[in-house]
Amino acid sequence: MSGAHARGRGVGRTKKAAAQSVAAPAVPSADKGSKSGSRPGSTPNLANEITASLVVFLVALPLCIGVAVASGVPAELGIISGVIGGLVVGAVRGSTLQVSGPAAGLAALVAETVLEHGLAMLGVIVLFSGILQIVLGVVRLGRLFQAISLAVVQGMLAGIGLPLMFSQAYPMADSKAPGTPIENMAGIPGLFADILTNPQAMIATLLGVATIVLSFVWKKVPGPAKRIPAALVAVGVGVAVAALPGVDVKTLQVGNLLASVRVPGAGEFAGLADAAVITSILTFTVIASAESLFTAAAVDRMHSGPRTRYNTELIAQGAGNTIAGILGALPITAVVARSSANVQAGAKTRISRTLHGLWLLAFALLLPQVLALIPISVLAGVLVHSGWKLFAPEEFPKMWRQDRGECVVMTVTTLVIVATALLEGVLIGLAAGIVLAALRMSQTVIRQHVEDDTAKVVMAGNATFLRLPQVIEALENAAASGKPRIRLDLTGVTHLDHACRSQVEEFTAQQRGTGLRVELLMPGPAKTEVPVAAAPEPTDAVEPAPLPGPGAEWFYLDTRPLSDDYSRGYDDYAQRPPLVG
């Protein structure tokens, strides 16, 4: 009986079955949604969603206006994009808590586009960018944007943030930026001189500096006051200071929201024949999509609810940009600041992010005169803080300690974006990342030594064209050794590209032509010949079972103890079902 029991316990499980049993752990009760409202996607608390939407609205309002001002377009267009980001993008089931609207990361690109093509063409560019995003989502290329080096992403963000800070230093002083990032940086000393000689410019600058300081330290304020968005506190302080007698700082000029809508006409659509316009469309599509999906990945790490559906979210972003383009508004992306505020406010569903768009629309339509009280320098301070967070200077030494090669890619991406433009910087950064990856993948170990009458060259690793100079040098050294025999052992090479293979084969042919004996062992599957053996003599000895070949299926002993339920109800062990997982 013990022998039969041992045989039954030894019934094996296949690799596939074992993997299934390992890959399907028990789900904790907390993840099963046993408690209502415990995570995003559970039964919503409407009062909680409304509170969270108001918090997001208070964060989004100054950012929408500030991004519009930084982009060189009327403030109303920023609000329109914020409304679309809430009511359109927010209603689609791509992401649960991610909030969309006009983003500071695109402000410099929008300003450059408006300067080059005019405000009327902005709508056409945004419209077709949205259509292209929808197409990319429909063909399920949403996750493709995740296949990008983290160093390039961080370099792109830094390359956006640094020029943003310098460009907003001028509105902080009620002045106008000279133009390109390099010109803006070069003009900072002259800006300081103007501030020191102009009392009103100094007041505006102090308001902007106070906004930046508040943005950094407000979360450390004790008590419930820290739940109020720092941007809103800064706006309140700025409005109060601007109302004081003797203070004459520039304030926001907001017109009629509906009158600011600019539907593109036939003349604007004719501009699609311009190659520069097509380039702008592709640039907006790639950057807006990448920023939205990178933000989605970051927001997913902030909560334990449903993950982002990347293709659906890309379609949602495309729908938002399509409508924004029809209305002539700013491009829309997911925004980290608003999304994190939404998570921290306790939102659980899409209701909060959708409602925030409704509050933006109601405020702009019913209380536009309140917006005219906000100093421009305060909004510029909010964007300088956003630029600093995008720049994230602490990431450079951190990346250097982790991976110096990636740090070089990150730095190159940032510098090229600052010196040229966003698209050029990202493309060059991607190229640098690919070169770095290729160099690291092309790790070839070459050993050379002379043994008796033979010059031996042993290679291992990945032999690609990037390592061709070392391969050629090793072959030439073997030929120059003067030995009558050369042995080239490449069996340890895991990848041999066409360039290296051709070089080795040409060298072998040339040396054999001179009378040398060249032994060439190339990588590849081993080929063995099985001799035909005579029929074995009959014997009573039990031969061991052969080991499974490469295509065979392995079986493992199942060491799980038998349960009482399993043993109960079977008189004969043979009637019991097998223990196969």
C-alpha positions as CSV (number, residue, x, y, z in Angstrom):
1,M,0.0,0.0,0.0
2,S,2.8,2.3,0.8
3,G,4.3,1.7,-2.6
4,A,1.0,2.4,-4.3
5,H,0.6,5.6,-2.3
6,A,4.1,6.7,-3.3
7,R,3.3,6.1,-6.9
8,G,0.1,8.1,-6.7
9,R,1.8,11.0,-4.9
10,G,4.4,10.9,-7.7
11,V,1.9,11.8,-10.4
12,G,3.7,14.8,-12.1
13,R,2.7,18.2,-13.2
14,T,3.7,19.8,-16.4
15,K,5.7,23.0,-16.6
16,K,2.7,24.8,-17.9
17,A,0.4,23.6,-15.1
18,A,3.0,24.4,-12.5
19,A,3.4,27.9,-13.9
20,Q,-0.3,28.4,-13.7
21,S,-0.4,27.4,-10.1
22,V,2.4,29.8,-9.2
23,A,1.1,32.7,-11.3
24,A,-2.4,32.6,-9.7
25,P,-1.9,33.5,-6.0
26,A,-4.8,34.0,-3.8
27,V,-6.2,37.6,-4.0
28,P,-6.3,39.4,-0.7
29,S,-9.7,40.4,0.5
30,A,-8.8,44.1,0.3
31,D,-8.2,43.8,-3.4
32,K,-11.6,42.1,-4.0
33,G,-13.4,45.3,-3.3
34,S,-15.1,43.9,-0.2
35,K,-15.3,47.4,1.3
36,S,-17.4,49.8,-0.7
37,G,-15.4,52.8,-1.8
38,S,-12.1,51.4,-0.8
39,R,-10.5,52.0,-4.1
40,P,-11.1,53.7,-7.5
41,G,-13.8,52.0,-9.4
42,S,-15.8,50.9,-6.3
43,T,-19.2,52.4,-5.2
44,P,-18.6,56.2,-5.4
45,N,-19.3,58.6,-2.6
46,L,-20.9,61.5,-4.5
47,A,-20.1,64.1,-1.8
48,N,-16.5,63.0,-1.8
49,E,-16.3,63.2,-5.6
50,I,-17.7,66.7,-5.6
51,T,-15.2,67.9,-2.9
52,A,-12.3,66.4,-4.9
53,S,-13.6,68.0,-8.1
54,L,-13.5,71.4,-6.4
55,V,-9.9,70.9,-5.3
56,V,-8.9,70.0,-8.8
57,F,-10.8,73.0,-10.2
58,L,-8.9,75.3,-7.8
59,V,-5.6,73.8,-9.0
60,A,-6.6,73.8,-12.7
61,L,-7.9,77.4,-12.9
62,P,-4.6,79.3,-12.4
63,L,-2.7,76.7,-14.4
64,C,-5.1,76.9,-17.4
65,I,-4.7,80.7,-17.5
66,G,-1.0,80.6,-16.8
67,V,-0.3,78.1,-19.6
68,A,-2.3,80.2,-22.0
69,V,-0.4,83.4,-21.1
70,A,2.9,81.5,-21.4
71,S,1.9,80.1,-24.8
72,G,1.2,83.6,-26.1
73,V,-2.5,83.1,-26.7
74,P,-5.6,84.7,-25.0
75,A,-6.3,83.3,-21.5
76,E,-9.8,82.2,-22.6
77,L,-8.3,79.5,-24.8
78,G,-6.6,77.9,-21.8
79,I,-9.9,77.8,-20.0
80,I,-11.7,76.3,-23.0
81,S,-9.0,73.5,-23.2
82,G,-9.4,72.9,-19.5
83,V,-13.2,72.5,-19.9
84,I,-12.7,70.1,-22.8
85,G,-10.1,68.1,-20.7
86,G,-12.7,67.7,-18.0
87,L,-16.0,67.2,-19.8
88,V,-14.7,65.2,-22.9
89,V,-11.5,63.4,-21.9
90,G,-12.6,63.0,-18.3
91,A,-15.8,61.2,-19.3
92,V,-14.0,58.4,-21.2
93,R,-12.9,55.2,-19.5
94,G,-9.3,55.3,-20.4
95,S,-7.9,56.3,-17.0
96,T,-9.9,56.7,-13.7
97,L,-8.1,59.5,-11.9
98,Q,-5.9,61.2,-14.5
99,V,-6.9,64.8,-15.2
100,S,-6.3,66.5,-18.5
101,G,-6.0,70.1,-19.7
102,P,-3.5,72.5,-21.2
103,A,0.0,71.6,-20.0
104,A,3.0,73.7,-19.1
105,G,5.2,71.2,-21.0
106,L,3.7,72.3,-24.3
107,A,3.7,76.0,-23.6
108,A,7.0,76.7,-25.3
109,L,6.1,74.6,-28.4
110,V,2.7,76.3,-28.7
111,A,4.3,79.7,-28.4
112,E,6.8,78.8,-31.1
113,T,4.1,77.4,-33.4
114,V,1.9,80.5,-33.0
115,L,4.9,82.7,-33.7
116,E,5.7,80.8,-36.9
117,H,2.3,79.9,-38.3
118,G,-0.1,82.3,-36.5
119,L,-2.9,81.7,-34.0
120,A,-5.4,80.7,-36.7
121,M,-3.3,77.7,-37.7
122,L,-3.0,76.4,-34.2
123,G,-6.5,75.0,-34.4
124,V,-5.7,73.0,-37.5
125,I,-2.5,71.6,-36.0
126,V,-4.3,70.6,-32.8
127,L,-7.3,69.2,-34.7
128,F,-5.2,66.8,-36.9
129,S,-3.0,65.9,-34.0
130,G,-6.1,64.7,-32.2
131,I,-7.3,62.7,-35.3
132,L,-3.8,61.1,-35.5
133,Q,-4.0,60.2,-31.8
134,I,-7.4,58.5,-32.3
135,V,-5.9,56.5,-35.2
136,L,-3.0,55.4,-33.1
137,G,-5.3,54.3,-30.3
138,V,-7.6,52.5,-32.7
139,V,-4.7,50.5,-34.1
140,R,-3.6,49.7,-30.6
141,L,-0.3,51.6,-30.5
142,G,-0.9,53.2,-27.2
143,R,1.7,51.1,-25.3
144,L,4.3,51.9,-28.0
145,F,4.9,55.2,-26.3
146,Q,6.2,53.3,-23.3
147,A,9.1,51.9,-25.3
148,I,11.3,54.8,-24.7
149,S,14.4,55.3,-22.5
150,L,13.7,56.8,-19.1
151,A,16.8,59.0,-19.6
152,V,15.2,60.5,-22.8
153,V,11.9,61.1,-20.9
154,Q,13.6,62.9,-18.0
155,G,15.8,64.8,-20.4
156,M,12.7,65.9,-22.4
157,L,11.0,67.1,-19.2
158,A,14.1,68.9,-18.1
159,G,14.5,70.4,-21.6
160,I,10.9,71.7,-21.3
161,G,11.2,72.9,-17.7
162,L,14.4,74.9,-18.1
163,P,13.3,77.2,-20.9
164,L,9.9,77.5,-19.3
165,M,11.5,79.0,-16.1
166,F,13.6,81.5,-18.1
167,S,10.7,82.5,-20.3
168,Q,8.4,83.2,-17.3
169,A,11.0,85.2,-15.5
170,Y,10.1,88.1,-17.8
171,P,6.3,88.1,-17.1
172,M,7.1,87.9,-13.4
173,A,8.6,91.4,-13.9
174,D,5.8,92.6,-16.1
175,S,8.2,92.5,-19.1
176,K,8.2,90.6,-22.4
177,A,10.6,87.7,-23.1
178,P,13.0,88.3,-26.0
179,G,12.3,85.1,-27.8
180,T,14.3,81.8,-28.0
181,P,15.5,80.0,-24.9
182,I,19.1,81.1,-25.5
183,E,18.0,84.7,-25.9
184,N,15.9,84.5,-22.8
185,M,18.8,83.2,-20.8
186,A,21.2,85.8,-22.2
187,G,18.7,88.6,-21.3
188,I,18.4,87.8,-17.6
189,P,21.2,90.3,-16.4
190,G,19.4,93.1,-18.3
191,L,16.1,92.1,-16.8
192,F,17.5,92.4,-13.3
193,A,18.8,95.8,-14.1
194,D,15.4,96.9,-15.3
195,I,13.8,95.5,-12.1
196,L,16.1,97.5,-9.9
197,T,15.2,100.8,-11.6
198,N,11.4,100.2,-11.9
199,P,9.5,100.1,-8.5
200,Q,6.3,98.6,-10.1
201,A,8.4,95.9,-11.8
202,M,10.0,95.1,-8.5
203,I,6.6,94.7,-6.8
204,A,5.5,92.4,-9.6
205,T,8.7,90.4,-9.2
206,L,8.2,90.1,-5.5
207,L,4.7,88.8,-6.0
208,G,6.1,86.2,-8.4
209,V,8.9,85.2,-6.0
210,A,6.4,85.0,-3.2
211,T,4.3,82.6,-5.3
212,I,7.3,80.4,-6.0
213,V,8.2,80.3,-2.3
214,L,4.6,79.5,-1.3
215,S,4.5,76.7,-3.9
216,F,7.5,75.0,-2.3
217,V,6.6,75.5,1.4
218,W,2.8,75.5,1.6
219,K,2.5,71.7,2.0
220,K,4.6,72.0,5.2
221,V,2.0,74.3,6.8
222,P,0.5,72.6,9.8
223,G,-3.3,72.0,10.1
224,P,-6.0,71.7,7.4
225,A,-4.9,74.9,5.7
226,K,-2.3,72.9,3.7
227,R,-5.1,71.2,1.8
228,I,-5.8,74.4,0.0
229,P,-3.9,74.5,-3.3
230,A,-0.7,76.7,-3.0
231,A,-1.5,78.3,-6.4
232,L,-4.9,79.4,-5.1
233,V,-3.3,81.0,-2.0
234,A,-0.8,82.8,-4.2
235,V,-3.6,84.1,-6.4
236,G,-5.5,85.4,-3.4
237,V,-2.4,87.1,-2.0
238,G,-1.6,88.6,-5.5
239,V,-5.2,89.9,-5.9
240,A,-5.0,91.6,-2.4
241,V,-1.7,93.2,-3.1
242,A,-2.7,94.4,-6.6
243,A,-5.7,96.1,-5.0
244,L,-3.6,98.2,-2.7
245,P,-3.2,101.9,-3.6
246,G,-0.1,102.8,-5.4
247,V,0.3,99.3,-6.9
248,D,0.1,99.2,-10.7
249,V,1.0,95.7,-11.8
250,K,-0.3,94.1,-14.9
251,T,-3.4,91.9,-14.4
252,L,-5.0,89.3,-16.5
253,Q,-7.3,90.4,-19.3
254,V,-10.0,87.9,-20.0
255,G,-12.6,88.4,-22.7
256,N,-15.8,86.7,-23.6
257,L,-15.3,82.9,-23.6
258,L,-17.6,82.2,-26.5
259,A,-16.3,85.0,-28.5
260,S,-12.8,83.6,-28.3
261,V,-13.7,80.5,-30.2
262,R,-11.9,80.4,-33.5
263,V,-13.2,77.7,-35.9
264,P,-10.5,77.0,-38.6
265,G,-11.6,78.0,-42.1
266,A,-10.7,76.9,-45.6
267,G,-7.7,79.2,-45.6
268,E,-6.2,77.5,-42.5
269,F,-6.9,74.0,-43.9
270,A,-5.0,75.0,-47.1
271,G,-2.0,75.4,-44.9
272,L,-1.7,71.6,-44.6
273,A,0.2,71.8,-47.9
274,D,3.1,73.3,-45.9
275,A,5.6,70.7,-44.8
276,A,6.4,72.8,-41.7
277,V,2.7,72.5,-40.6
278,I,2.8,68.7,-41.1
279,T,6.0,68.6,-39.0
280,S,4.2,70.5,-36.2
281,I,1.3,68.1,-36.3
282,L,3.6,65.1,-35.9
283,T,5.5,66.9,-33.1
284,F,2.3,67.7,-31.2
285,T,1.0,64.2,-31.6
286,V,4.2,62.5,-30.4
287,I,4.8,64.8,-27.5
288,A,1.2,65.2,-26.3
289,S,0.7,61.4,-26.5
290,A,4.0,60.6,-24.7
291,E,3.3,63.1,-22.0
292,S,-0.2,61.8,-21.4
293,L,0.8,58.2,-21.3
294,F,3.9,58.9,-19.1
295,T,1.6,60.7,-16.7
296,A,-0.8,57.8,-16.8
297,A,2.0,55.5,-15.7
298,A,2.9,57.9,-12.9
299,V,-0.7,58.3,-11.7
300,D,-1.2,54.5,-11.7
301,R,1.5,54.3,-9.1
302,M,-0.4,56.7,-6.9
303,H,-3.4,54.5,-6.3
304,S,-4.4,50.8,-6.2
305,G,-7.4,51.0,-8.4
306,P,-8.0,50.0,-12.0
307,R,-5.0,50.5,-14.3
308,T,-5.0,52.8,-17.3
309,R,-6.2,51.4,-20.6
310,Y,-3.5,53.0,-22.7
311,N,-5.2,52.6,-26.1
312,T,-8.5,53.9,-24.8
313,E,-6.8,56.8,-23.0
314,L,-5.0,57.7,-26.2
315,I,-8.3,57.8,-28.1
316,A,-9.8,60.0,-25.3
317,Q,-6.9,62.4,-25.6
318,G,-7.3,62.4,-29.3
319,A,-11.1,63.2,-29.0
320,G,-10.3,66.1,-26.7
321,N,-7.6,67.5,-29.0
322,T,-10.0,67.1,-32.0
323,I,-12.6,69.2,-30.3
324,A,-10.0,71.7,-29.0
325,G,-8.7,72.1,-32.5
326,I,-12.2,72.7,-33.9
327,L,-12.6,75.5,-31.3
328,G,-9.1,76.9,-31.9
329,A,-8.0,76.2,-28.4
330,L,-4.8,74.9,-26.8
331,P,-3.6,71.2,-27.1
332,I,-4.6,68.9,-24.3
333,T,-2.5,66.4,-22.4
334,A,-2.7,64.7,-19.0
335,V,-1.2,66.8,-16.3
336,V,0.6,65.5,-13.2
337,A,-0.2,68.4,-10.9
338,R,-4.0,68.2,-11.4
339,S,-3.9,64.4,-11.4
340,S,-2.0,64.1,-8.1
341,A,-4.3,66.7,-6.6
342,N,-7.2,64.5,-7.6
343,V,-5.7,61.4,-6.0
344,Q,-4.8,63.2,-2.8
345,A,-8.2,64.7,-2.5
346,G,-9.6,61.2,-2.2
347,A,-11.3,60.8,-5.6
348,K,-12.4,57.3,-6.5
349,T,-14.1,57.6,-9.9
350,R,-14.1,59.7,-13.1
351,I,-16.9,61.9,-11.6
352,S,-14.4,64.3,-10.0
353,R,-12.3,64.9,-13.0
354,T,-15.4,65.4,-15.2
355,L,-17.0,67.8,-12.7
356,H,-13.9,70.0,-12.5
357,G,-14.4,70.8,-16.2
358,L,-18.0,71.9,-15.4
359,W,-16.8,74.2,-12.6
360,L,-14.2,75.8,-15.0
361,L,-17.0,76.4,-17.5
362,A,-19.4,77.9,-15.0
363,F,-16.7,80.2,-13.4
364,A,-15.5,81.5,-16.8
365,L,-19.1,82.2,-18.0
366,L,-20.5,83.6,-14.7
367,L,-17.6,85.3,-13.0
368,P,-15.1,86.5,-15.7
369,Q,-14.6,89.8,-13.9
370,V,-12.9,88.0,-11.1
371,L,-10.2,86.7,-13.4
372,A,-9.3,90.3,-14.4
373,L,-8.0,90.8,-10.8
374,I,-5.3,88.3,-11.0
375,P,-1.7,89.7,-11.5
376,I,0.2,88.1,-14.4
377,S,3.3,87.9,-12.3
378,V,1.6,85.5,-9.9
379,L,0.6,83.2,-12.8
380,A,4.2,83.4,-14.1
381,G,5.4,82.4,-10.6
382,V,3.1,79.3,-10.7
383,L,4.7,78.3,-14.0
384,V,8.2,78.9,-12.8
385,H,7.5,76.5,-10.0
386,S,6.1,74.0,-12.6
387,G,9.2,74.5,-14.7
388,W,11.4,73.7,-11.8
389,K,9.6,70.5,-11.1
390,L,9.9,69.5,-14.7
391,F,13.6,70.4,-14.8
392,A,14.2,68.4,-11.5
393,P,17.9,69.1,-11.2
394,E,18.3,66.5,-8.5
395,E,17.7,63.8,-11.1
396,F,21.0,64.5,-12.9
397,P,23.3,63.5,-10.0
398,K,21.0,60.7,-9.2
399,M,21.2,59.3,-12.7
400,W,24.9,59.8,-12.7
401,R,25.3,57.6,-9.6
402,Q,23.0,54.9,-11.1
403,D,24.1,54.9,-14.8
404,R,26.6,57.3,-16.2
405,G,25.8,56.4,-19.8
406,E,22.1,57.1,-19.3
407,C,23.0,60.4,-17.6
408,V,24.9,61.4,-20.7
409,V,21.8,60.6,-22.8
410,M,19.7,62.6,-20.4
411,T,22.0,65.6,-20.5
412,V,22.4,65.5,-24.3
413,T,18.6,65.5,-24.7
414,T,18.1,68.5,-22.4
415,L,20.9,70.6,-24.0
416,V,19.7,69.9,-27.6
417,I,16.1,70.8,-26.7
418,V,17.3,74.1,-25.1
419,A,19.6,74.9,-28.0
420,T,17.2,73.9,-30.8
421,A,13.6,72.7,-30.3
422,L,11.7,70.0,-28.6
423,L,11.4,67.6,-31.5
424,E,15.0,67.8,-32.5
425,G,16.1,67.2,-28.9
426,V,13.9,64.2,-28.4
427,L,15.0,62.6,-31.7
428,I,18.7,63.2,-30.9
429,G,18.1,61.8,-27.4
430,L,16.5,58.7,-28.8
431,A,19.4,58.3,-31.2
432,A,21.9,58.6,-28.4
433,G,19.9,56.1,-26.3
434,I,19.9,53.6,-29.2
435,V,23.7,54.0,-29.7
436,L,24.3,53.5,-26.0
437,A,22.1,50.3,-26.0
438,A,23.9,49.1,-29.2
439,L,27.3,49.6,-27.6
440,R,26.3,47.8,-24.5
441,M,24.8,44.9,-26.4
442,S,28.0,44.6,-28.5
443,Q,30.1,43.2,-25.7
444,T,32.7,41.0,-27.4
445,V,35.4,39.2,-25.5
446,I,38.4,38.3,-27.7
447,R,41.3,36.2,-26.3
448,Q,44.5,35.6,-28.3
449,H,47.4,33.2,-27.5
450,V,49.9,31.1,-29.3
451,E,50.2,27.4,-28.5
452,D,52.9,25.3,-30.1
453,D,52.5,25.8,-33.9
454,T,49.0,27.4,-33.6
455,A,47.8,31.0,-33.2
456,K,44.4,30.8,-31.5
457,V,41.7,33.4,-31.4
458,V,38.7,32.8,-29.2
459,M,35.7,35.0,-29.3
460,A,32.6,35.2,-27.1
461,G,29.6,37.6,-26.7
462,N,27.9,39.7,-29.3
463,A,30.0,40.4,-32.3
464,T,28.5,43.3,-34.3
465,F,29.9,45.9,-36.7
466,L,30.5,48.2,-33.7
467,R,33.2,45.8,-32.6
468,L,34.6,45.2,-36.0
469,P,37.9,47.1,-35.4
470,Q,38.8,44.8,-32.5
471,V,37.9,41.7,-34.6
472,I,40.1,42.8,-37.5
473,E,42.9,43.6,-35.1
474,A,42.8,40.1,-33.5
475,L,42.7,38.4,-37.0
476,E,45.7,40.5,-38.2
477,N,47.7,39.6,-35.1
478,A,47.0,35.9,-35.6
479,A,48.2,36.2,-39.2
480,A,51.3,38.2,-38.2
481,S,52.3,35.5,-35.6
482,G,54.1,33.5,-38.3
483,K,52.5,30.2,-37.2
484,P,51.5,27.7,-39.9
485,R,48.1,27.0,-38.3
486,I,45.4,29.5,-37.1
487,R,42.4,28.3,-35.1
488,L,39.4,30.7,-34.9
489,D,37.0,29.6,-32.2
490,L,33.7,31.5,-32.4
491,T,31.5,28.9,-30.8
492,G,31.0,31.2,-27.7
493,V,29.5,34.0,-29.9
494,T,25.8,34.5,-29.2
495,H,25.3,36.9,-32.1
496,L,27.4,37.3,-35.2
497,D,26.2,40.0,-37.5
498,H,26.8,40.1,-41.3
499,A,29.7,42.5,-41.1
500,C,31.7,40.4,-38.6
501,R,30.8,37.1,-40.3
502,S,31.9,38.4,-43.7
503,Q,35.2,39.7,-42.3
504,V,36.0,36.3,-40.6
505,E,35.1,34.3,-43.7
506,E,37.2,36.6,-46.0
507,F,40.1,36.4,-43.7
508,T,39.9,32.6,-43.6
509,A,39.8,32.4,-47.4
510,Q,42.7,34.7,-47.8
511,Q,44.9,32.9,-45.3
512,R,44.1,29.5,-46.8
513,G,45.0,30.9,-50.2
514,T,48.5,31.6,-48.9
515,G,49.0,28.0,-47.7
516,L,48.2,28.4,-44.0
517,R,45.9,25.9,-42.3
518,V,42.9,27.8,-40.8
519,E,40.5,26.0,-38.6
520,L,37.2,27.9,-38.3
521,L,34.6,27.0,-35.7
522,M,31.5,29.0,-36.2
523,P,28.5,29.4,-33.7
524,G,25.4,27.3,-34.3
525,P,23.5,24.3,-33.1
526,A,25.6,21.2,-32.5
527,K,25.3,18.5,-35.1
528,T,25.8,14.9,-33.9
529,E,25.5,11.8,-35.9
530,V,23.9,8.9,-34.1
531,P,25.6,5.6,-35.3
532,V,23.3,2.7,-36.2
533,A,23.8,0.1,-33.4
534,A,23.2,-3.6,-33.6
535,A,20.0,-5.0,-32.0
536,P,20.7,-5.5,-28.3
537,E,20.8,-8.9,-26.9
538,P,17.8,-9.9,-24.8
539,T,18.4,-9.2,-21.1
540,D,16.5,-9.2,-17.9
541,A,18.2,-6.0,-16.7
542,V,16.0,-2.9,-16.7
543,E,17.6,-0.1,-18.7
544,P,17.3,3.4,-17.4
545,A,14.8,5.6,-19.2
546,P,16.4,8.1,-21.6
547,L,16.4,11.7,-20.6
548,P,13.9,13.9,-22.4
549,G,15.1,15.7,-25.5
550,P,14.7,19.5,-26.1
551,G,11.1,19.1,-27.3
552,A,10.1,16.8,-24.4
553,E,7.9,17.8,-21.6
554,W,9.4,17.6,-18.1
555,F,7.4,16.2,-15.2
556,Y,8.0,17.1,-11.6
557,L,7.1,15.3,-8.4
558,D,4.1,16.8,-6.7
559,T,5.1,17.0,-3.0
560,R,1.8,18.5,-1.8
561,P,0.2,16.5,1.1
562,L,-3.0,14.7,0.4
563,S,-6.0,16.3,2.0
564,D,-8.7,14.4,3.9
565,D,-11.2,15.4,1.2
566,Y,-9.1,13.8,-1.4
567,S,-8.7,10.5,0.5
568,R,-12.3,10.3,1.6
569,G,-14.9,8.4,-0.5
570,Y,-12.5,6.1,-2.5
571,D,-12.2,2.5,-1.5
572,D,-9.5,1.8,-4.1
573,Y,-6.6,4.1,-4.6
574,A,-6.7,3.5,-8.3
575,Q,-10.1,5.1,-8.5
576,R,-8.9,8.5,-7.2
577,P,-8.3,11.3,-9.7
578,P,-4.7,12.2,-10.5
579,L,-3.0,15.0,-8.7
580,V,-2.3,17.1,-11.8
581,G,-2.2,20.9,-11.2
